[in-house]
């Protein structure tokens, strides 16, 4: 097992770690951090009682579902539409 600390994270691999692998991993670490920050901001805009079910496709579809029962959801939409 090989461990390599990079500028943005750590790689643990069961193979040699090339400089190209290290650079690509750093890009992934930065992208993952940006995605987490963007997802947190997006979640903050979702009304109470709803949540992200998941992102689908190529990341171009999101389903937001109710965490309430159907009666409470109907009441929400009646009040907010």
C-alpha positions in Angstrom: 0.0 0.0 0.0 1.2 3.5 -0.9 0.2 6.7 0.8 0.9 10.1 -0.8 -0.1 13.5 0.6 -0.9 16.0 -2.1 -1.5 19.7 -1.9 -5.3 19.1 -1.6 -5.6 15.7 -0.1 -4.2 12.2 0.4 -4.0 9.2 -2.0 -4.0 5.7 -0.6 -3.3 3.2 -3.4 -2.4 -0.4 -3.9 -0.3 0.7 -7.0 2.4 3.1 -7.7 1.3 6.8 -7.6 2.5 8.7 -10.7 2.9 12.5 -10.9 0.0 12.5 -13.4 -2.2 10.5 -10.9 -1.3 12.9 -8.1 -2.2 16.0 -10.3 -5.5 14.4 -11.4 -6.4 13.5 -7.8 -5.8 17.1 -6.7 -8.2 18.2 -9.4 -10.8 15.7 -8.1 -10.3 16.8 -4.5 -10.9 20.5 -5.5 -14.0 19.5 -7.6 -15.4 17.4 -4.7 -15.0 20.3 -2.3 -16.7 22.7 -4.7 -19.5 20.3 -5.2 -20.0 19.9 -1.5 -20.1 23.7 -1.0 -22.6 24.1 -3.9 -24.8 21.3 -2.6 -24.9 22.9 0.9 -26.0 26.2 -0.6 -28.6 24.5 -2.7 -30.0 22.6 0.3 -30.4 25.9 2.1 -32.9 27.1 -0.6 -35.2 24.0 -0.3 -38.3 24.7 1.8 -38.7 23.1 5.2 -40.1 19.6 4.9 -38.4 18.8 1.6 -35.0 17.4 0.8 -32.9 16.3 -2.1 -33.6 12.7 -3.0 -30.7 12.5 -5.4 -29.0 13.8 -8.5 -29.4 11.7 -11.6 -28.2 11.4 -15.2 -25.1 13.3 -15.8 -25.8 15.5 -12.8 -28.4 17.5 -14.8 -31.5 16.2 -12.9 -32.4 16.6 -9.3 -35.4 15.2 -7.5 -36.7 17.0 -4.4 -39.1 15.0 -2.3 -41.3 15.7 0.6 -40.2 14.5 4.0 -43.8 15.1 5.3 -46.8 12.9 4.9 -49.1 13.5 2.0 -51.7 15.4 3.9 -49.1 17.9 5.3 -47.6 18.2 1.8 -51.1 19.1 0.3 -51.5 21.7 3.0 -48.1 23.2 2.2 -48.9 23.6 -1.5 -52.4 25.0 -0.7 -50.8 27.7 1.4 -47.9 28.4 -1.0 -49.3 28.3 -4.4 
